[in-house]
Amino acid sequence: KGIFEKNGGSIPLPVMKNAKTVDPRDKKSLPVLQLETAMGAAISCFEGATAIVIPRERFAPVKTTNDLLALRSDAYQLTKDFRIVLNPARKGVPP
């Protein structure tokens, strides 16, 4: 709680700059900077915090619209305990 009070309700995390273009498929399109914060860096702000390793089969990364569409497709199933798992018919191969 103290770190939030000290920093006006936020956590002071390092910002990463990524040079990109407005249209990533067109290198001649307008250059821009994408600013990102690694949420994993927040662990350093909390005394005694530790990280745990989550096996790859426990999550499906969503970085693009196509990733989200795949996750919402029949390639994945929602279990009774509300986990999203790869459809067994895919034999372990994600879309």
Backbone torsions as a table, in degrees:
resi	resn	phi	psi	omega
1	LYS	NA	-36.4	-177.1
2	GLY	-61.2	-39.0	-179.2
3	ILE	-64.7	-33.9	177.9
4	PHE	-70.0	-44.4	179.6
5	GLU	-63.2	-40.6	-178.9
6	LYS	-65.8	-29.5	-174.0
7	ASN	-115.8	29.5	175.0
8	GLY	63.8	34.6	176.2
9	GLY	88.0	9.1	179.4
10	SER	-129.8	171.5	176.9
11	ILE	-109.4	126.1	-179.1
12	PRO	-75.6	97.0	-178.3
13	LEU	-106.8	149.7	176.5
14	PRO	-66.6	146.0	179.8
15	VAL	-107.1	132.7	177.9
16	MET	-102.4	137.6	177.6
17	LYS	-104.9	129.4	176.4
18	ASN	-121.3	117.6	176.5
19	ALA	-75.2	127.0	-179.9
20	LYS	-141.0	-178.7	171.0
21	THR	-118.4	157.1	-179.5
22	VAL	-55.7	-42.6	175.5
23	ASP	-111.4	102.7	-175.9
24	PRO	-59.0	-20.7	178.9
25	ARG	-81.4	-14.3	-178.4
26	ASP	-120.9	100.4	-177.0
27	LYS	-63.6	-14.5	179.4
28	LYS	-91.1	-4.1	179.4
29	SER	-72.2	168.7	-174.1
30	LEU	-52.8	124.7	177.0
31	PRO	-73.1	140.1	179.1
32	VAL	-138.7	165.4	172.8
33	LEU	-110.4	128.3	173.8
34	GLN	-98.5	125.4	179.0
35	LEU	-100.4	130.1	-179.1
36	GLU	-132.5	155.4	173.5
37	THR	-126.1	130.8	177.5
38	ALA	-82.5	112.0	-178.1
39	MET	-63.4	-25.0	176.2
40	GLY	-62.4	-23.9	178.8
41	ALA	-67.4	-20.4	-178.8
42	ALA	-63.9	-24.1	-178.3
43	ILE	-59.1	-30.8	-179.3
44	SER	-70.1	-13.7	-178.8
45	CYS	-86.0	-8.8	-175.0
46	PHE	-120.0	114.1	-179.1
47	GLU	-58.9	131.0	177.4
48	GLY	83.3	-0.5	-179.5
49	ALA	-72.2	147.4	177.1
50	THR	-133.5	163.9	177.9
51	ALA	-105.4	153.7	174.4
52	ILE	-124.9	152.0	179.3
53	VAL	-93.2	127.4	177.9
54	ILE	-106.6	123.8	179.7
55	PRO	-59.6	146.2	-177.3
56	ARG	-54.9	-34.1	-178.2
57	GLU	-71.5	-7.0	-180.0
58	ARG	-86.5	-7.6	179.5
59	PHE	-149.9	158.2	175.1
60	ALA	-122.4	113.8	-178.1
61	PRO	-64.6	140.6	177.3
62	VAL	-123.1	99.2	179.6
63	LYS	-114.4	-17.0	-178.6
64	THR	-132.5	167.0	175.5
65	THR	-61.9	-37.5	178.1
66	ASN	-62.5	-38.1	176.6
67	ASP	-61.2	-43.2	-179.9
68	LEU	-65.7	-42.4	178.5
69	LEU	-62.7	-40.2	178.1
70	ALA	-62.8	-42.3	-179.4
71	LEU	-64.2	-33.8	-179.3
72	ARG	-85.5	-5.9	-178.0
73	SER	-84.2	-176.2	177.8
74	ASP	-80.0	5.9	174.5
75	ALA	-70.9	-19.8	178.9
76	TYR	-123.1	155.3	178.8
77	GLN	-128.0	148.5	174.1
78	LEU	-94.6	122.5	-178.3
79	THR	-81.6	169.6	179.2
80	LYS	-62.2	-27.0	178.1
81	ASP	-96.9	22.4	171.2
82	PHE	65.5	32.8	171.0
83	ARG	-97.8	147.6	175.2
84	ILE	-99.7	120.2	-177.3
85	VAL	-127.0	154.1	176.9
86	LEU	-64.9	136.1	178.9
87	ASN	-59.9	127.6	-179.4
88	PRO	-55.4	-27.6	179.4
89	ALA	-63.7	-19.0	179.8
90	ARG	-81.9	-3.9	177.2
91	LYS	50.1	43.2	175.6
92	GLY	80.9	2.5	-178.5
93	VAL	-103.8	110.2	178.4
94	PRO	-70.0	160.1	-179.7
95	PRO	-63.6	NA	NA
